[in-house]
Amino acid sequence: MSEEMLVEGRDYYMDGPYLVFTAEYHLRRGYCCGSGCRHCPWRDEAQSGSAAPQPQKD
């Protein structure tokens, strides 16, 4: 992902003291980092080893 500025509400939101990345941000980034992010569209695939994105229902 290029070094563009993150936009609150589009790329992330705050949950108390925590910055939470949105699914839209993850899709633009283009890969799973393996950190177990709340809105990761690759969450199930990262655990099974597949690389294809499948949006999660939150």
PDBQT receptor file of N, H, CA, C and O in Angstrom, charges set to zero:
ATOM      1  N   MET A   1       0.852  -1.181   0.000  1.00  0.00    +0.000 N 
ATOM      2  CA  MET A   1       0.000   0.000   0.000  1.00  0.00    +0.000 C 
ATOM      3  C   MET A   1       0.891   1.235   0.000  1.00  0.00    +0.000 C 
ATOM      4  O   MET A   1       1.899   1.283   0.705  1.00  0.00    +0.000 OA
ATOM      5  N   SER A   2       0.518   2.220  -0.785  1.00  0.00    +0.000 N 
ATOM      6  H   SER A   2      -0.301   2.181  -1.358  1.00  0.00    +0.000 HD
ATOM      7  CA  SER A   2       1.333   3.432  -0.862  1.00  0.00    +0.000 C 
ATOM      8  C   SER A   2       1.234   4.220   0.441  1.00  0.00    +0.000 C 
ATOM      9  O   SER A   2       0.430   3.904   1.317  1.00  0.00    +0.000 OA
ATOM     10  N   GLU A   3       2.060   5.241   0.546  1.00  0.00    +0.000 N 
ATOM     11  H   GLU A   3       2.713   5.498  -0.166  1.00  0.00    +0.000 HD
ATOM     12  CA  GLU A   3       2.094   6.037   1.773  1.00  0.00    +0.000 C 
ATOM     13  C   GLU A   3       1.063   7.156   1.740  1.00  0.00    +0.000 C 
ATOM     14  O   GLU A   3       1.413   8.328   1.879  1.00  0.00    +0.000 OA
ATOM     15  N   GLU A   4      -0.201   6.803   1.558  1.00  0.00    +0.000 N 
ATOM     16  H   GLU A   4      -0.485   5.851   1.445  1.00  0.00    +0.000 HD
ATOM     17  CA  GLU A   4      -1.254   7.803   1.606  1.00  0.00    +0.000 C 
ATOM     18  C   GLU A   4      -1.741   7.960   3.045  1.00  0.00    +0.000 C 
ATOM     19  O   GLU A   4      -1.529   7.080   3.880  1.00  0.00    +0.000 OA
ATOM     20  N   MET A   5      -2.376   9.054   3.319  1.00  0.00    +0.000 N 
ATOM     21  H   MET A   5      -2.548   9.769   2.641  1.00  0.00    +0.000 HD
ATOM     22  CA  MET A   5      -2.883   9.322   4.662  1.00  0.00    +0.000 C 
ATOM     23  C   MET A   5      -4.099   8.444   4.942  1.00  0.00    +0.000 C 
ATOM     24  O   MET A   5      -4.939   8.238   4.065  1.00  0.00    +0.000 OA
ATOM     25  N   LEU A   6      -4.187   7.934   6.155  1.00  0.00    +0.000 N 
ATOM     26  H   LEU A   6      -3.505   8.101   6.866  1.00  0.00    +0.000 HD
ATOM     27  CA  LEU A   6      -5.353   7.159   6.563  1.00  0.00    +0.000 C 
ATOM     28  C   LEU A   6      -6.491   8.113   6.890  1.00  0.00    +0.000 C 
ATOM     29  O   LEU A   6      -6.267   9.204   7.416  1.00  0.00    +0.000 OA
ATOM     30  N   VAL A   7      -7.714   7.697   6.577  1.00  0.00    +0.000 N 
ATOM     31  H   VAL A   7      -7.896   6.811   6.150  1.00  0.00    +0.000 HD
ATOM     32  CA  VAL A   7      -8.898   8.513   6.817  1.00  0.00    +0.000 C 
ATOM     33  C   VAL A   7      -9.769   7.824   7.858  1.00  0.00    +0.000 C 
ATOM     34  O   VAL A   7     -10.209   6.690   7.668  1.00  0.00    +0.000 OA
ATOM     35  N   GLU A   8     -10.009   8.526   8.963  1.00  0.00    +0.000 N 
ATOM     36  H   GLU A   8      -9.651   9.447   9.118  1.00  0.00    +0.000 HD
ATOM     37  CA  GLU A   8     -10.855   7.968  10.014  1.00  0.00    +0.000 C 
ATOM     38  C   GLU A   8     -12.255   7.731   9.466  1.00  0.00    +0.000 C 
ATOM     39  O   GLU A   8     -12.802   8.583   8.766  1.00  0.00    +0.000 OA
ATOM     40  N   GLY A   9     -12.840   6.570   9.782  1.00  0.00    +0.000 N 
ATOM     41  H   GLY A   9     -12.396   5.878  10.351  1.00  0.00    +0.000 HD
ATOM     42  CA  GLY A   9     -14.162   6.215   9.291  1.00  0.00    +0.000 C 
ATOM     43  C   GLY A   9     -14.104   5.403   7.999  1.00  0.00    +0.000 C 
ATOM     44  O   GLY A   9     -14.992   4.590   7.743  1.00  0.00    +0.000 OA
ATOM     45  N   ARG A  10     -13.082   5.609   7.192  1.00  0.00    +0.000 N 
ATOM     46  H   ARG A  10     -12.360   6.269   7.400  1.00  0.00    +0.000 HD
ATOM     47  CA  ARG A  10     -12.902   4.816   5.970  1.00  0.00    +0.000 C 
ATOM     48  C   ARG A  10     -11.862   3.726   6.209  1.00  0.00    +0.000 C 
ATOM     49  O   ARG A  10     -12.100   2.556   5.911  1.00  0.00    +0.000 OA
ATOM     50  N   ASP A  11     -10.723   4.110   6.741  1.00  0.00    +0.000 N 
ATOM     51  H   ASP A  11     -10.529   5.061   6.983  1.00  0.00    +0.000 HD
ATOM     52  CA  ASP A  11      -9.612   3.186   6.928  1.00  0.00    +0.000 C 
ATOM     53  C   ASP A  11      -9.532   2.619   8.348  1.00  0.00    +0.000 C 
ATOM     54  O   ASP A  11      -9.011   1.523   8.555  1.00  0.00    +0.000 OA
ATOM     55  N   TYR A  12     -10.039   3.352   9.299  1.00  0.00    +0.000 N 
ATOM     56  H   TYR A  12     -10.462   4.242   9.131  1.00  0.00    +0.000 HD
ATOM     57  CA  TYR A  12      -9.961   2.929  10.694  1.00  0.00    +0.000 C 
ATOM     58  C   TYR A  12     -11.004   3.677  11.513  1.00  0.00    +0.000 C 
ATOM     59  O   TYR A  12     -11.586   4.666  11.069  1.00  0.00    +0.000 OA
ATOM     60  N   TYR A  13     -11.221   3.169  12.725  1.00  0.00    +0.000 N 
ATOM     61  H   TYR A  13     -10.749   2.365  13.086  1.00  0.00    +0.000 HD
ATOM     62  CA  TYR A  13     -12.028   3.872  13.723  1.00  0.00    +0.000 C 
ATOM     63  C   TYR A  13     -11.397   3.597  15.083  1.00  0.00    +0.000 C 
ATOM     64  O   TYR A  13     -10.588   2.682  15.237  1.00  0.00    +0.000 OA
ATOM     65  N   MET A  14     -11.776   4.392  16.043  1.00  0.00    +0.000 N 
ATOM     66  H   MET A  14     -12.433   5.136  15.917  1.00  0.00    +0.000 HD
ATOM     67  CA  MET A  14     -11.244   4.227  17.390  1.00  0.00    +0.000 C 
ATOM     68  C   MET A  14     -12.255   3.439  18.225  1.00  0.00    +0.000 C 
ATOM     69  O   MET A  14     -13.455   3.711  18.183  1.00  0.00    +0.000 OA
ATOM     70  N   ASP A  15     -11.762   2.471  18.976  1.00  0.00    +0.000 N 
ATOM     71  H   ASP A  15     -10.787   2.250  19.011  1.00  0.00    +0.000 HD
ATOM     72  CA  ASP A  15     -12.574   1.701  19.915  1.00  0.00    +0.000 C 
ATOM     73  C   ASP A  15     -11.901   1.879  21.270  1.00  0.00    +0.000 C 
ATOM     74  O   ASP A  15     -11.036   1.095  21.660  1.00  0.00    +0.000 OA
ATOM     75  N   GLY A  16     -12.315   2.925  21.977  1.00  0.00    +0.000 N 
ATOM     76  H   GLY A  16     -13.018   3.562  21.660  1.00  0.00    +0.000 HD
ATOM     77  CA  GLY A  16     -11.631   3.298  23.206  1.00  0.00    +0.000 C 
ATOM     78  C   GLY A  16     -10.229   3.773  22.830  1.00  0.00    +0.000 C 
ATOM     79  O   GLY A  16     -10.088   4.653  21.981  1.00  0.00    +0.000 OA
ATOM     80  N   PRO A  17      -9.200   3.211  23.443  1.00  0.00    +0.000 N 
ATOM     81  CA  PRO A  17      -7.829   3.634  23.127  1.00  0.00    +0.000 C 
ATOM     82  C   PRO A  17      -7.249   2.910  21.898  1.00  0.00    +0.000 C 
ATOM     83  O   PRO A  17      -6.109   3.167  21.512  1.00  0.00    +0.000 OA
ATOM     84  N   TYR A  18      -8.036   1.999  21.281  1.00  0.00    +0.000 N 
ATOM     85  H   TYR A  18      -8.962   1.789  21.595  1.00  0.00    +0.000 HD
ATOM     86  CA  TYR A  18      -7.518   1.166  20.198  1.00  0.00    +0.000 C 
ATOM     87  C   TYR A  18      -7.892   1.695  18.819  1.00  0.00    +0.000 C 
ATOM     88  O   TYR A  18      -9.028   2.109  18.586  1.00  0.00    +0.000 OA
ATOM     89  N   LEU A  19      -6.926   1.674  17.912  1.00  0.00    +0.000 N 
ATOM     90  H   LEU A  19      -6.004   1.337  18.101  1.00  0.00    +0.000 HD
ATOM     91  CA  LEU A  19      -7.162   1.994  16.510  1.00  0.00    +0.000 C 
ATOM     92  C   LEU A  19      -7.506   0.678  15.823  1.00  0.00    +0.000 C 
ATOM     93  O   LEU A  19      -6.732  -0.276  15.888  1.00  0.00    +0.000 OA
ATOM     94  N   VAL A  20      -8.680   0.620  15.156  1.00  0.00    +0.000 N 
ATOM     95  H   VAL A  20      -9.310   1.396  15.103  1.00  0.00    +0.000 HD
ATOM     96  CA  VAL A  20      -9.153  -0.610  14.520  1.00  0.00    +0.000 C 
ATOM     97  C   VAL A  20      -9.251  -0.370  13.018  1.00  0.00    +0.000 C 
ATOM     98  O   VAL A  20      -9.990   0.510  12.576  1.00  0.00    +0.000 OA
ATOM     99  N   PHE A  21      -8.507  -1.151  12.231  1.00  0.00    +0.000 N 
ATOM    100  H   PHE A  21      -7.907  -1.866  12.590  1.00  0.00    +0.000 HD
ATOM    101  CA  PHE A  21      -8.549  -1.015  10.780  1.00  0.00    +0.000 C 
ATOM    102  C   PHE A  21      -9.822  -1.646  10.230  1.00  0.00    +0.000 C 
ATOM    103  O   PHE A  21     -10.274  -2.680  10.722  1.00  0.00    +0.000 OA
ATOM    104  N   THR A  22     -10.403  -1.011   9.195  1.00  0.00    +0.000 N 
ATOM    105  H   THR A  22     -10.036  -0.171   8.795  1.00  0.00    +0.000 HD
ATOM    106  CA  THR A  22     -11.625  -1.507   8.570  1.00  0.00    +0.000 C 
ATOM    107  C   THR A  22     -11.303  -2.549   7.501  1.00  0.00    +0.000 C 
ATOM    108  O   THR A  22     -10.155  -2.682   7.077  1.00  0.00    +0.000 OA
ATOM    109  N   ALA A  23     -12.330  -3.288   7.070  1.00  0.00    +0.000 N 
ATOM    110  H   ALA A  23     -13.262  -3.181   7.415  1.00  0.00    +0.000 HD
ATOM    111  CA  ALA A  23     -12.157  -4.258   5.985  1.00  0.00    +0.000 C 
ATOM    112  C   ALA A  23     -11.737  -3.548   4.705  1.00  0.00    +0.000 C 
ATOM    113  O   ALA A  23     -10.939  -4.086   3.938  1.00  0.00    +0.000 OA
ATOM    114  N   GLU A  24     -12.259  -2.351   4.462  1.00  0.00    +0.000 N 
ATOM    115  H   GLU A  24     -12.908  -1.913   5.085  1.00  0.00    +0.000 HD
ATOM    116  CA  GLU A  24     -11.875  -1.587   3.268  1.00  0.00    +0.000 C 
ATOM    117  C   GLU A  24     -10.369  -1.323   3.268  1.00  0.00    +0.000 C 
ATOM    118  O   GLU A  24      -9.722  -1.459   2.229  1.00  0.00    +0.000 OA
ATOM    119  N   TYR A  25      -9.810  -0.952   4.400  1.00  0.00    +0.000 N 
ATOM    120  H   TYR A  25     -10.336  -0.841   5.244  1.00  0.00    +0.000 HD
ATOM    121  CA  TYR A  25      -8.365  -0.732   4.501  1.00  0.00    +0.000 C 
ATOM    122  C   TYR A  25      -7.610  -2.016   4.178  1.00  0.00    +0.000 C 
ATOM    123  O   TYR A  25      -6.665  -2.005   3.389  1.00  0.00    +0.000 OA
ATOM    124  N   HIS A  26      -8.029  -3.121   4.789  1.00  0.00    +0.000 N 
ATOM    125  H   HIS A  26      -8.797  -3.130   5.429  1.00  0.00    +0.000 HD
ATOM    126  CA  HIS A  26      -7.343  -4.394   4.560  1.00  0.00    +0.000 C 
ATOM    127  C   HIS A  26      -7.394  -4.803   3.092  1.00  0.00    +0.000 C 
ATOM    128  O   HIS A  26      -6.397  -5.276   2.546  1.00  0.00    +0.000 OA
ATOM    129  N   LEU A  27      -8.540  -4.626   2.451  1.00  0.00    +0.000 N 
ATOM    130  H   LEU A  27      -9.350  -4.241   2.894  1.00  0.00    +0.000 HD
ATOM    131  CA  LEU A  27      -8.657  -4.986   1.032  1.00  0.00    +0.000 C 
ATOM    132  C   LEU A  27      -7.733  -4.141   0.165  1.00  0.00    +0.000 C 
ATOM    133  O   LEU A  27      -7.117  -4.658  -0.767  1.00  0.00    +0.000 OA
ATOM    134  N   ARG A  28      -7.629  -2.847   0.459  1.00  0.00    +0.000 N 
ATOM    135  H   ARG A  28      -8.130  -2.427   1.216  1.00  0.00    +0.000 HD
ATOM    136  CA  ARG A  28      -6.713  -1.994  -0.300  1.00  0.00    +0.000 C 
ATOM    137  C   ARG A  28      -5.259  -2.372  -0.039  1.00  0.00    +0.000 C 
ATOM    138  O   ARG A  28      -4.425  -2.293  -0.941  1.00  0.00    +0.000 OA
ATOM    139  N   ARG A  29      -4.953  -2.781   1.186  1.00  0.00    +0.000 N 
ATOM    140  H   ARG A  29      -5.631  -2.845   1.919  1.00  0.00    +0.000 HD
ATOM    141  CA  ARG A  29      -3.590  -3.197   1.505  1.00  0.00    +0.000 C 
ATOM    142  C   ARG A  29      -3.226  -4.435   0.699  1.00  0.00    +0.000 C 
ATOM    143  O   ARG A  29      -2.103  -4.550   0.209  1.00  0.00    +0.000 OA
ATOM    144  N   GLY A  30      -4.177  -5.370   0.557  1.00  0.00    +0.000 N 
ATOM    145  H   GLY A  30      -5.090  -5.277   0.955  1.00  0.00    +0.000 HD
ATOM    146  CA  GLY A  30      -4.005  -6.478  -0.367  1.00  0.00    +0.000 C 
ATOM    147  C   GLY A  30      -3.462  -7.783   0.182  1.00  0.00    +0.000 C 
ATOM    148  O   GLY A  30      -3.234  -8.712  -0.592  1.00  0.00    +0.000 OA
ATOM    149  N   TYR A  31      -3.247  -7.893   1.482  1.00  0.00    +0.000 N 
ATOM    150  H   TYR A  31      -3.432  -7.139   2.111  1.00  0.00    +0.000 HD
ATOM    151  CA  TYR A  31      -2.748  -9.150   2.033  1.00  0.00    +0.000 C 
ATOM    152  C   TYR A  31      -3.063  -9.225   3.522  1.00  0.00    +0.000 C 
ATOM    153  O   TYR A  31      -3.369  -8.221   4.165  1.00  0.00    +0.000 OA
ATOM    154  N   CYS A  32      -2.981 -10.441   4.050  1.00  0.00    +0.000 N 
ATOM    155  H   CYS A  32      -2.733 -11.257   3.528  1.00  0.00    +0.000 HD
ATOM    156  CA  CYS A  32      -3.178 -10.663   5.478  1.00  0.00    +0.000 C 
ATOM    157  C   CYS A  32      -1.835 -10.594   6.190  1.00  0.00    +0.000 C 
ATOM    158  O   CYS A  32      -0.871 -11.212   5.741  1.00  0.00    +0.000 OA
ATOM    159  N   CYS A  33      -1.753  -9.860   7.283  1.00  0.00    +0.000 N 
ATOM    160  H   CYS A  33      -2.537  -9.358   7.648  1.00  0.00    +0.000 HD
ATOM    161  CA  CYS A  33      -0.509  -9.748   8.041  1.00  0.00    +0.000 C 
ATOM    162  C   CYS A  33      -0.391 -10.852   9.085  1.00  0.00    +0.000 C 
ATOM    163  O   CYS A  33       0.674 -11.028   9.676  1.00  0.00    +0.000 OA
ATOM    164  N   GLY A  34      -1.475 -11.603   9.321  1.00  0.00    +0.000 N 
ATOM    165  H   GLY A  34      -2.340 -11.460   8.840  1.00  0.00    +0.000 HD
ATOM    166  CA  GLY A  34      -1.438 -12.698  10.275  1.00  0.00    +0.000 C 
ATOM    167  C   GLY A  34      -1.616 -12.296  11.728  1.00  0.00    +0.000 C 
ATOM    168  O   GLY A  34      -1.378 -13.103  12.627  1.00  0.00    +0.000 OA
ATOM    169  N   SER A  35      -2.035 -11.049  11.972  1.00  0.00    +0.000 N 
ATOM    170  H   SER A  35      -2.228 -10.394  11.242  1.00  0.00    +0.000 HD
ATOM    171  CA  SER A  35      -2.171 -10.569  13.351  1.00  0.00    +0.000 C 
ATOM    172  C   SER A  35      -3.555 -10.808  13.950  1.00  0.00    +0.000 C 
ATOM    173  O   SER A  35      -3.786 -10.466  15.110  1.00  0.00    +0.000 OA
ATOM    174  N   GLY A  36      -4.472 -11.384  13.187  1.00  0.00    +0.000 N 
ATOM    175  H   GLY A  36      -4.284 -11.661  12.245  1.00  0.00    +0.000 HD
ATOM    176  CA  GLY A  36      -5.817 -11.647  13.707  1.00  0.00    +0.000 C 
ATOM    177  C   GLY A  36      -6.674 -10.400  13.800  1.00  0.00    +0.000 C 
ATOM    178  O   GLY A  36      -7.475 -10.274  14.727  1.00  0.00    +0.000 OA
ATOM    179  N   CYS A  37      -6.525  -9.484  12.870  1.00  0.00    +0.000 N 
ATOM    180  H   CYS A  37      -5.874  -9.586  12.117  1.00  0.00    +0.000 HD
ATOM    181  CA  CYS A  37      -7.273  -8.221  12.881  1.00  0.00    +0.000 C 
ATOM    182  C   CYS A  37      -8.782  -8.459  12.874  1.00  0.00    +0.000 C 
ATOM    183  O   CYS A  37      -9.265  -9.397  12.240  1.00  0.00    +0.000 OA
ATOM    184  N   ARG A  38      -9.511  -7.621  13.570  1.00  0.00    +0.000 N 
ATOM    185  H   ARG A  38      -9.118  -6.859  14.086  1.00  0.00    +0.000 HD
ATOM    186  CA  ARG A  38     -10.949  -7.750  13.746  1.00  0.00    +0.000 C 
ATOM    187  C   ARG A  38     -11.713  -7.816  12.428  1.00  0.00    +0.000 C 
ATOM    188  O   ARG A  38     -12.645  -8.611  12.304  1.00  0.00    +0.000 OA
ATOM    189  N   HIS A  39     -11.344  -7.003  11.444  1.00  0.00    +0.000 N 
ATOM    190  H   HIS A  39     -10.587  -6.357  11.545  1.00  0.00    +0.000 HD
ATOM    191  CA  HIS A  39     -12.081  -6.935  10.186  1.00  0.00    +0.000 C 
ATOM    192  C   HIS A  39     -11.313  -7.514   9.001  1.00  0.00    +0.000 C 
ATOM    193  O   HIS A  39     -11.560  -7.125   7.859  1.00  0.00    +0.000 OA
ATOM    194  N   CYS A  40     -10.403  -8.421   9.250  1.00  0.00    +0.000 N 
ATOM    195  H   CYS A  40     -10.202  -8.738  10.177  1.00  0.00    +0.000 HD
ATOM    196  CA  CYS A  40      -9.593  -9.007   8.181  1.00  0.00    +0.000 C 
ATOM    197  C   CYS A  40     -10.469  -9.814   7.231  1.00  0.00    +0.000 C 
ATOM    198  O   CYS A  40     -11.141 -10.752   7.661  1.00  0.00    +0.000 OA
ATOM    199  N   PRO A  41     -10.472  -9.462   5.932  1.00  0.00    +0.000 N 
ATOM    200  CA  PRO A  41     -11.271 -10.231   4.977  1.00  0.00    +0.000 C 
ATOM    201  C   PRO A  41     -10.650 -11.583   4.648  1.00  0.00    +0.000 C 
ATOM    202  O   PRO A  41     -11.280 -12.397   3.973  1.00  0.00    +0.000 OA
ATOM    203  N   TRP A  42      -9.430 -11.841   5.109  1.00  0.00    +0.000 N 
ATOM    204  H   TRP A  42      -8.917 -11.181   5.658  1.00  0.00    +0.000 HD
ATOM    205  CA  TRP A  42      -8.737 -13.105   4.863  1.00  0.00    +0.000 C 
ATOM    206  C   TRP A  42      -8.669 -13.973   6.104  1.00  0.00    +0.000 C 
ATOM    207  O   TRP A  42      -7.943 -14.967   6.110  1.00  0.00    +0.000 OA
ATOM    208  N   ARG A  43      -9.387 -13.638   7.134  1.00  0.00    +0.000 N 
ATOM    209  H   ARG A  43      -9.977 -12.830   7.129  1.00  0.00    +0.000 HD
ATOM    210  CA  ARG A  43      -9.266 -14.314   8.430  1.00  0.00    +0.000 C 
ATOM    211  C   ARG A  43      -9.368 -15.833   8.309  1.00  0.00    +0.000 C 
ATOM    212  O   ARG A  43      -8.468 -16.530   8.777  1.00  0.00    +0.000 OA
ATOM    213  N   ASP A  44     -10.412 -16.369   7.710  1.00  0.00    +0.000 N 
ATOM    214  H   ASP A  44     -11.143 -15.802   7.329  1.00  0.00    +0.000 HD
ATOM    215  CA  ASP A  44     -10.577 -17.817   7.588  1.00  0.00    +0.000 C 
ATOM    216  C   ASP A  44      -9.521 -18.420   6.677  1.00  0.00    +0.000 C 
ATOM    217  O   ASP A  44      -8.994 -19.496   6.958  1.00  0.00    +0.000 OA
ATOM    218  N   GLU A  45      -9.211 -17.727   5.583  1.00  0.00    +0.000 N 
ATOM    219  H   GLU A  45      -9.639 -16.853   5.355  1.00  0.00    +0.000 HD
ATOM    220  CA  GLU A  45      -8.242 -18.235   4.629  1.00  0.00    +0.000 C 
ATOM    221  C   GLU A  45      -6.832 -18.226   5.209  1.00  0.00    +0.000 C 
ATOM    222  O   GLU A  45      -6.032 -19.112   4.910  1.00  0.00    +0.000 OA
ATOM    223  N   ALA A  46      -6.524 -17.235   6.034  1.00  0.00    +0.000 N 
ATOM    224  H   ALA A  46      -7.174 -16.515   6.277  1.00  0.00    +0.000 HD
ATOM    225  CA  ALA A  46      -5.199 -17.169   6.658  1.00  0.00    +0.000 C 
ATOM    226  C   ALA A  46      -4.995 -18.372   7.569  1.00  0.00    +0.000 C 
ATOM    227  O   ALA A  46      -3.888 -18.899   7.675  1.00  0.00    +0.000 OA
ATOM    228  N   GLN A  47      -6.056 -18.798   8.218  1.00  0.00    +0.000 N 
ATOM    229  H   GLN A  47      -6.955 -18.370   8.132  1.00  0.00    +0.000 HD
ATOM    230  CA  GLN A  47      -5.960 -19.958   9.094  1.00  0.00    +0.000 C 
ATOM    231  C   GLN A  47      -5.863 -21.255   8.293  1.00  0.00    +0.000 C 
ATOM    232  O   GLN A  47      -5.221 -22.209   8.732  1.00  0.00    +0.000 OA
ATOM    233  N   SER A  48      -6.513 -21.294   7.098  1.00  0.00    +0.000 N 
ATOM    234  H   SER A  48      -7.035 -20.519   6.742  1.00  0.00    +0.000 HD
ATOM    235  CA  SER A  48      -6.513 -22.526   6.299  1.00  0.00    +0.000 C 
ATOM    236  C   SER A  48      -5.396 -22.550   5.279  1.00  0.00    +0.000 C 
ATOM    237  O   SER A  48      -5.126 -23.600   4.697  1.00  0.00    +0.000 OA
ATOM    238  N   GLY A  49      -4.719 -21.397   5.039  1.00  0.00    +0.000 N 
ATOM    239  H   GLY A  49      -4.939 -20.544   5.512  1.00  0.00    +0.000 HD
ATOM    240  CA  GLY A  49      -3.610 -21.347   4.105  1.00  0.00    +0.000 C 
ATOM    241  C   GLY A  49      -3.972 -20.816   2.731  1.00  0.00    +0.000 C 
ATOM    242  O   GLY A  49      -3.077 -20.677   1.897  1.00  0.00    +0.000 OA
ATOM    243  N   SER A  50      -5.233 -20.510   2.444  1.00  0.00    +0.000 N 
ATOM    244  H   SER A  50      -5.960 -20.624   3.122  1.00  0.00    +0.000 HD
ATOM    245  CA  SER A  50      -5.647 -19.968   1.156  1.00  0.00    +0.000 C 
ATOM    246  C   SER A  50      -5.375 -18.467   1.107  1.00  0.00    +0.000 C 
ATOM    247  O   SER A  50      -5.408 -17.802   2.142  1.00  0.00    +0.000 OA
ATOM    248  N   ALA A  51      -5.106 -17.923  -0.081  1.00  0.00    +0.000 N 
ATOM    249  H   ALA A  51      -5.079 -18.463  -0.923  1.00  0.00    +0.000 HD
ATOM    250  CA  ALA A  51      -4.790 -16.496  -0.203  1.00  0.00    +0.000 C 
ATOM    251  C   ALA A  51      -5.948 -15.689  -0.769  1.00  0.00    +0.000 C 
ATOM    252  O   ALA A  51      -5.832 -14.467  -0.860  1.00  0.00    +0.000 OA
ATOM    253  N   ALA A  52      -7.041 -16.298  -1.148  1.00  0.00    +0.000 N 
ATOM    254  H   ALA A  52      -7.136 -17.291  -1.074  1.00  0.00    +0.000 HD
ATOM    255  CA  ALA A  52      -8.166 -15.595  -1.776  1.00  0.00    +0.000 C 
ATOM    256  C   ALA A  52      -8.977 -14.841  -0.729  1.00  0.00    +0.000 C 
ATOM    257  O   ALA A  52      -9.380 -15.433   0.273  1.00  0.00    +0.000 OA
ATOM    258  N   PRO A  53      -9.230 -13.532  -0.938  1.00  0.00    +0.000 N 
ATOM    259  CA  PRO A  53     -10.018 -12.773   0.038  1.00  0.00    +0.000 C 
ATOM    260  C   PRO A  53     -11.482 -13.124   0.000  1.00  0.00    +0.000 C 
ATOM    261  O   PRO A  53     -12.058 -13.259  -1.080  1.00  0.00    +0.000 OA
ATOM    262  N   GLN A  54     -12.096 -13.276   1.154  1.00  0.00    +0.000 N 
ATOM    263  H   GLN A  54     -11.628 -13.166   2.031  1.00  0.00    +0.000 HD
ATOM    264  CA  GLN A  54     -13.524 -13.483   1.284  1.00  0.00    +0.000 C 
ATOM    265  C   GLN A  54     -14.009 -12.555   2.379  1.00  0.00    +0.000 C 
ATOM    266  O   GLN A  54     -13.701 -12.779   3.550  1.00  0.00    +0.000 OA
ATOM    267  N   PRO A  55     -14.763 -11.514   2.031  1.00  0.00    +0.000 N 
ATOM    268  CA  PRO A  55     -15.224 -10.562   3.055  1.00  0.00    +0.000 C 
ATOM    269  C   PRO A  55     -15.973 -11.257   4.178  1.00  0.00    +0.000 C 
ATOM    270  O   PRO A  55     -16.790 -12.148   3.943  1.00  0.00    +0.000 OA
ATOM    271  N   GLN A  56     -15.682 -10.834   5.406  1.00  0.00    +0.000 N 
ATOM    272  H   GLN A  56     -15.019 -10.111   5.597  1.00  0.00    +0.000 HD
ATOM    273  CA  GLN A  56     -16.329 -11.397   6.603  1.00  0.00    +0.000 C 
ATOM    274  C   GLN A  56     -17.586 -10.619   6.903  1.00  0.00    +0.000 C 
ATOM    275  O   GLN A  56     -17.664  -9.425   6.612  1.00  0.00    +0.000 OA
ATOM    276  N   LYS A  57     -18.574 -11.281   7.484  1.00  0.00    +0.000 N 
ATOM    277  H   LYS A  57     -18.511 -12.250   7.720  1.00  0.00    +0.000 HD
ATOM    278  CA  LYS A  57     -19.781 -10.617   7.967  1.00  0.00    +0.000 C 
ATOM    279  C   LYS A  57     -19.542 -10.243   9.411  1.00  0.00    +0.000 C 
ATOM    280  O   LYS A  57     -19.298 -11.115  10.246  1.00  0.00    +0.000 OA
ATOM    281  N   ASP A  58     -19.608  -8.943   9.723  1.00  0.00    +0.000 N 
ATOM    282  H   ASP A  58     -19.806  -8.235   9.045  1.00  0.00    +0.000 HD
ATOM    283  CA  ASP A  58     -19.315  -8.477  11.086  1.00  0.00    +0.000 C 
ATOM    284  C   ASP A  58     -20.561  -8.318  11.895  1.00  0.00    +0.000 C 
ATOM    285  O   ASP A  58     -20.495  -7.934  13.063  1.00  0.00    +0.000 OA
TER     286      ASP A  58
